[in-house]
Amino acid sequence: IAQKLVWKSNDDGYLVGSRGSVGSSFAATMAGITEVNPLSPHYLCPKCYYVDFYSDEVKKFAGGAGCDMPDKKCPKCGHKLDKLGFDIPFETFLGFKGNKEPDIDLNFSNEYQSKAHAYTEVIFGKGQTFKAGTIGTVAEKTAYGYVLKYLEERGKVKRRCEIERIAKGCIDIRRTTGQHPGGIVVLPIGDEIHSFTPVQHPANDVKSGIVTTHFDYHSIDHNLLKLDILGHLDPTMIRMLQDLTGIDPLEIPLDSKEVMSLFKDTSALGIKPEDIGGCKLGALGIPEFGTDFAMQMLIDTKPQYFSDLVRIAGLSHGTDVWLGNAQTLLKEGKATISTAICTRDDIMIYLIQKGLESELAFTIMEKVRKGKGLTPEWEQIMKEHGVPDWYIWSCNKIQYMFPKAHAAAYVMMAWRVAYCKVFYPLAYYCAYFSIRADAFDYEKMAMGRERLEYYLDIYKAKKADGTIEKTELDEYKDMRIVQEMYARGYEFTPIDIYKAKARSFQIIDGKIMPSFKVVSKIGESAGESIEIAARGGKFLSKDDLRQRAKIGQTVIDKLSELKLLEGMAESNQLSLFDVL
């Protein structure tokens, strides 16, 4: 099923990213469900199929990634060898005895997600698939508010302890129903859905064309198959980059030194840290690595290889894996990025290497990655096998850990974006602003570097004294990417109402043209109307634009204010003086 969904998406031009531990299954790799190859690092000749798993040179990269190995030519036919493998144990997917319930989660493009959902009905037949329902419950503060309002409406007065007692009885009762963002429940052919669960429209909206399970999907996920078809921005951005550049994302090399340098300094961008507000790295805007938190991790860990980035992604995704844990161990010199616990697989592999029985190593891994810690008996066994105290301490600090396959899949997607940032900068910034820049403001960011720096200074001061608002903080994040773009010598071109798109930025004559949606008081909806109306030819006047695009005077006034309607008459009516 997963294979059919992925193949359909790929055929339609969208990559699919895998989530969770499915990437540790070589069968899933060969079926095309995931692009993560879990085998140990190895060389493979794509021409004569020569393979090398066991040479001393290859063994040096055990536990790492094949793409970290040096380039080499096939000793048999002379063709350049592919460098493959991420060394991920299969047991994290199914367990040693196949006793772990498998779960295949997939990241589809957010633009394609609805089509993937619809395709499940093609696979299974009409009436066999339903959106997974969710139940929204009453939170503690909301329950307290309900009780206060009830008493107020009836003129009653109760002591605080009594109000809290009544409120406690309201916590976690059903408040509303909704739908899981990516869950599809599949009904076996021949069965009736009501044998398992009632069905309904989300929030009882009968006008909605969506039908969900009435019971929360967790209540029935052991009885019915649930597919997780999630939406994600990375496949969308990679599709846009492919359209803009013409490159095949699957052909992007994972061993580019220029791309790797983004995670160490700004040299590949041709700029200095002082050009971009003191940011020491070129990782701004790179998925998984572009936040201040992630970039500080990069500075602390000093990655040298692709496999280091996979480990860092594992650290950043987990809970209590980095802060107060691996970060402390690295600072104290007790561990390195190679020896610290970064993904759940690390625990099992390390304990087996230390001589623990494989089933016990797997059990310990599963408990630790869920935040349940070690039992005294396990700690004793680990000490008897030479496991250092710092490692045991680290296991007990962890609250949640992601699998290595998950981290590898995410880093591969991020790397492709980073590759375009280095080698196709205009395409990168165009795609980033179109898809990821939710707070882009045309007037603050697209009207020159000097204007941008003015607002950046204001927001920096607000951020420093803690007075910056959420909307301003979102703008500030996008401003930093714009600042980097200006520093690299690229510019915006003013919006042309005949060329601009409602949602997507474009590359026009070596510059980037913003979309209508980033202009305040216009937005995507009015932008779509203008874009469609512009296909009908030149606008005779502002009145003609307003009537053909069905937009309000506020939009016309904004376009005029920004001088985007220069030379356009107010009305279709001619004045006698215009003729003379």
N, C-alpha and C positions, 0 to 999 in steps of 0.2 A: 504494500500500500504506500509506504513512505517512498519507495523507489519510483512508483508511478507519479506521485505528486512532484518529486524533485525533477524527474525527467521532463514532465510537462512544463514546469517553470523554466527549466534550462532551454527547452525547445522554443519557449516564448521569449527568450532573451534575458532571463533574470537568474543570477546565481542564487543558491540557497545555502545559508550557513547552518551548521549543525550546533546544537546546544547539548550540554550534559555529556554523558560518557559514551554516546553512540560512536564517537570517533575512535574508541578503543577496540572496536570490532573491525577486523580486516574484511570480514564478509560484507559489512556495511560499506566499506571503502570500495570493494570490487563491484558492489551493486550500484554504486554511484550515489548512495544516500549521503555520504560525507566525503569531503576531499582530504580529510586527515588520514594519513597513512600511519597506523600504529606499530608497524614493524620496527625493529631496531635499525639504526642508521645503516645504509647500504648504498652501493653503487649499482646502477642498472643501465645497460646499454639499450636504448630504444630501437636500435637497428638489428643487432644479432642476439640480444637478450642475455648477454654475459652479465653475471651478477657477482657481487663481492660483499659478503656479510662478515667474513671471518679474518681478513688480513689484519695485521697488527695496526696498520694505519687507520682502519675502520673502527677497530675496537677502542681506540682512544676516545671516540665520540659516543661511547655507550652511555645511555641516560640522557643524551643531548638530542640534536637534530641532524639529519643527514645533510641539510642545506648548509650547515656550518663547516662541512668537510671541504678540503681544497679541490679545485677543478682537476679533472683527470680524464685522459682519453682511454678508450677501450683498448686493452692489450691485444684483442683479437682482430678488430676491424678498424680501429683508429677513430671511431666516432666519439664525440663528446659524451661522457657518461652523465646520466641523471643522478642527482643526489637526493635520496628519499629517506623517509622514516622518521618518526618522532619518539620511538621507544616507549610505547604506552601499553601497560598490561591489560589483556582482555578481561581479566577477572573483575575490574572495576565496573564492567557492563553487566555481566551475568553471574559473577561469583565463581568460586572454584568448582562448585558442584552444580552449577546452573540453577542455584536456589535463590538468586536475586531477581526480582521482577524487573524486566527490561523496560526502559522508557525512551522513546525516540521523540525528541523535541527539535523542531526545525524553525529557522529564521527565514521567512520569506520576505521579499520586498514589501514594504507597507503599501506600495501602489498595487501590488499583485495579490495581496492577501485575500481579498474578497473573491478573486478568480480561483484561487486555490481552494477556498471553502466551497465554492460552487462546483469545482471539479470532483469533490468527494461524492456529490450526488450522481455524477456521471459514472464514477467507479462502482458505487454500491446500488444505485437505482433511486428513483424518486421515492421519498417518504422513508428512506432508511437512515438518513442523517439528521441530527438536530444540534443546534448550538448548545453548548454546556451552560446550564444556568448557574447563577450565583445568588447568594442571599446576603443582603446587607443588614447588619444587626445594629442595635442601639448601643452607642458607646457610653462610657461612664458619665462624662460631662453632659451629654445629651439627655441621659436618663434623669440626671439631677435637675436639668432645666424643665423636663416634662413635669416632674413632681412640683416644682416651684410654681409653674404656670397653673397647674391643676388647683393648688391651694389658693393661689391668688384669685382665680376666677370664682372661687366659692367663698372667698372671704375667711378662709381658715388660717390659723397660725399653728405651726408645729415646731418643736425643738429641732435643732440641727441634726442631732443623732437620729431622730425619728425620720427626718427627711432622707438622710443617708440610707437608713434601713429600707425604706420604701423604694428608693432609687436603685438599690442593689438588686431588688427583685425584677427590675426592668432591663438590667444590663444583659446584652446578648440575645434579646428576643428579636424576632424578625422585624425589620423596618421597611425594607423594599427588596425587590428582586431585580436581577440584572443578567448580564451574559459575560462569560469568560472571554477575554480578548482574543483567544486563539483556539479554544477547546471545541472540538466537534465530537459528539457522541454517536457511535455507529450501532444501529440495531441489526441483529442477525436476521437474515431473510427467513420469513415464516413466523417470526415472533411479533407480538403486538407491543408497542411502546408502553401502553398502560399497564402491562404486566410488571414493568420495572419502575415507572415514574409517571405522574401526571405531566402534561405539557402545557405551556402557556406562552403568551407574548410577554417580553420583558417589561416589567413594571405595569403589567396588565394593559398595555397600550394595544388595543385591538386593531388599530390602524397600521401597526408595524407588520411588515411582511416576514419578520423573523419569529421562529418558534423555538423556544428553549425548554430544557427539562425543568420541571417545577422544583424538584429536589436539588439541593446543592450537589454539584458533580462529584464531590468527595464522597458523598453517601452512596454513590452507585458505580464509582470507577473500578470496583473489583468485579462488577457484574456485567458491565458493558465496556467495549473498547472505546477509549478516548484518544483522539489524535490532537496533538498540540501543534497547530499551524499558526505560528506567531508572526507578527509584523515587525520589521526592523528596518532602520534607516540605511545600514551599511550596503545591503544588496541594491537598494535604490540609488545610492550615490555611485556605486561602482558601475551600474548600468548607465548613468548619465555620463560618467567619465569615459566609458567605452564609446558612447555615441559621439562625444566631443573629440576624442583622440583617435578613434579607430583601432586602438590596441585591444588585444584579447587579454582580459584580466588573468586567465589561466596560464598565460605565457610570461607573466611578470616574474622575474627571477627573485628568489628569496635570499640571495646572497650579495645583494648590491652594497658595496662599501659606502656609497654616497647616502643611501637610504639609512643604513645603520648609523651613520654619523649624526642624523637628526636627533637621536636619543642620547648623544654625548655633547654636542655643541651646535652652533648655527652655521658652520662653515659651508655646508652644502647649499645653503640659501643665499650665500654671497653677502651676508650682512653680519653685523656685530651685535652683541647683547644690548649695547647702549642705543642701538637703532630701534629696538622694540621694548623699551621700558625696562631694560635690565634682565629680560628673560634669557637664561643661559642656554636653552635648548631650542631645537627647531621642531619640537613635537606639538606645538600649539595646533589645535584643530585636528589632531590625529585621534581617531577613536581609541578608547581605552587608555591613552597616554597623554591627552591634551589638557588635563586639569592640573591645577597647582599641586594638588595632593600627589597625583601620579608622577608629575615631573620631579617633585622632590624625591620620590622613590627612585627615579632614574639617576638622579644626582648622587644619592646615597649608595646605590648598588653598582653604578658604573658598568652597565651591560656591554659585553664585547661581541656576543653572538646572538643569533635569532633565538636559540634555545633559552638564553637569559631573559629575553623579552617574554617568552612563554611563562617562565617562572615568576617574573614580575607581575604579569597579568593574573596569575594565580594568587599572588599575595594581595593584590589590590581588590580582587573580587570577593575574597573571603572576609569573615568577621573575626576580629581579634587574631588575625594571622600575621599582620604586619605591625600595627601600632601596639606597643607594649609587649611585643613578642619578637618576631624576626628582626625588627628594627633595633631593638635593644641588644640582641645577640650579635648583630653585625657590628654595632658600635663598641661592644665589649671585646670583640675579636674572637668570640667563641664559635661563630659560624660565618660562612660566606654565602653568596647567592647560590652557590652550587650545593652547599651542604644543609642550608636551612630548609625547613618544611614549607614548601610553596603550594603544592597541590596534594590532594588526598592520596594520589598514587605513590607519592614520595614515601609515605609512611610504610605502606605494605612492602615496597621494593627494598627499603632500607632494613626493615626488620627481618625479611627473608635472607638478605645478605649477611645479617648478623647471626643467622642460624635458627631463628624462630620457625616453628612449624607453619607452613603456608596458610592453613585454615585459620590459625590463631592470628597471624599477621593481618589477614583480611578482616577478621572480626574486630581487631583493635582499630584498624583504619576506619571501619564503618562507624564505630562508636565515637572516635575522636572527631571525625569530620562533621558529626551532628552535634558536637559540643557536650558529649556525655562523659568525656575524660577517661582516665585509666583507673582500673580497680587496683587495690594494693597488691593483689596476686599478680596482675600483669606487670606492675612496676617492678616487682621482685624478679620475675622471669626476665624482663628486659635488662635489669642490672646484671643478672647472672650471665647474660650473653654479651656483656660489654657495651651496652647502650649508655652513653654519657648522661649525667644528671641534667644538663641543659636541654637535651632532646626530650626527656621525660617531662621537664618543666614546660617546654613548648607545647607538647601534646595536651597538657592539662589546661592551657590557656585558650586553646582554639574553641571557637563557638560554631563556626561553619566553614567548610572548605569546598572549593570547586574541583572537579576532576581535570586532569591535565588535557584531556581531549577537548574540553570546553575552552580552556585557555588557548590551546593551539589553533582552534578554529577561529576564534576572535582575533588573534594576533595576525593570522594569515589575511583576514579581511582588512585589518588596520594597515598592514604592510603595503597592500595594493594602493590604498589611499595615499600612504606616505610616498610611494614610488611616483605617483602622479604629482604630488606636491613638489618633488625635486625636479622631475624631468618635463612635466607638463603644467607649469604653475598657473597659467591663465585658466586652463580647464579645471584645475583643482579649486581655485578660488570661486570660479563660476558655479561649480557643483556644490561647494560648501555653502555659499550664500543662498543657493536655491533650496537646499534640503535641510541643512542643519542650523542655519542662522535664524532662529525664531524671533529675535528681537532687533533685527537690522532696521535702522532708521535712515531713510534716504537723505534727509536734511542734515543729519549729524555726521553721517559716515561717507556719503558719496559725493560731497561737494568740496573735495580737496583735503589735503593732508593737514593744512593749518587749522581748518575748522574742526577736524577730527581731534587733533591734539588739544584744542581748547576744551572740548567736552571730556576728553580723557583725563585731563588734569583735575577737572571738577569732580569726576567720579572717583578718581584716586583719593582725593582729599576726603570725600564722603566715606569711602571704604575704610580709610585709615582711622577715622573717628567714630565709625560704627553707625553713621546716619544714613547710609545708602539703602534705598528701598529695593524690593525684589525685582521690580521691572527695570530699575536702573542697573542692578547687578547683572541681569541678563544682557542688557545693552552693552555693558562694560566688557563682557566676555566676547561678544561679537566685534566690538571695537578693537580688541587686541589683534584679532585676525586681520581686520582691515588695516591696522597700523603696520603689520608685517607685510601685507601686500604692497602698500605704498613704499615701504622701506626697500622692497625688492625692485622698485622701479615701475610698477604697474599702476594703471589708473582706471577710473570709471569714466564712462561717457554719459552725458545727460540722456534721460529717457526721451525717446522719440515715440510719439503716440501711435505712429503707423507701424513701428517695428517691435515695440516692447511687448512682452508676454505678461499675462496676469500673474503667473507664479514663478516662472523660471528666469534666472539671469541668462544673458547671452554674451557671446564674444563677438564684438562688432569692430572691425578694422583694428585689431590688436588691443582693444580696450573692452572693459566689461560694462554692459548696459544692465542696470537693475530692473527688477520687475515692478509692476504696478502695486503689488501687495505690500511693498515696504514703504510706500508713501502714506503718511498719516492722512486720514479722512478719505482715502480712496479704497485701499484694501483689495482683496482678491476678487470678491464678487463684482464690484464695479469695474475692476481691471479686466475681468473676463468679458464683460459687456462691451468695453471699449475695444478690446482685441478683436472680438467678432465683428463689431461695426466697422472697424478700420479695413477689414477685408473687402468692404463694399466700395472702396475708393476714397478719394479726398473728401474731407468735410468742408462744406461750403462756408460754414460759420460755427460759432459756439452754440447757437440754437440748433443747428443741424446735428452737431455732435451730441448734444443733450437728448434730442429726439431719437436719433438713430441708435444710440447706446443705452437709452432709457436710464440716464443717470440724473442725479439731482444737481441743483445749483451749487451746493457745497463742494461737490467734486470739480465742477467747472471752475469755481473760484480758486480751489487749491492748485489746479493745473495752471491757471493764469498767474497765480502768485509765484509759482516756481518757473515762470517764463517758458512753459512747455507748449503754449498756444500762440507763440509770437507770430504776428502777421495775420492771425485769423480774425475775421470780422465778428462783431457781436451778433448780428442778425443777417438773415437772408435778404432782407429788404434793402434796396439800393437808395441812396440819397441823391437828389438832383446835383448836389455839390460834388458827390463822388464821380458822377459822369462828366461834369465840367472839369 
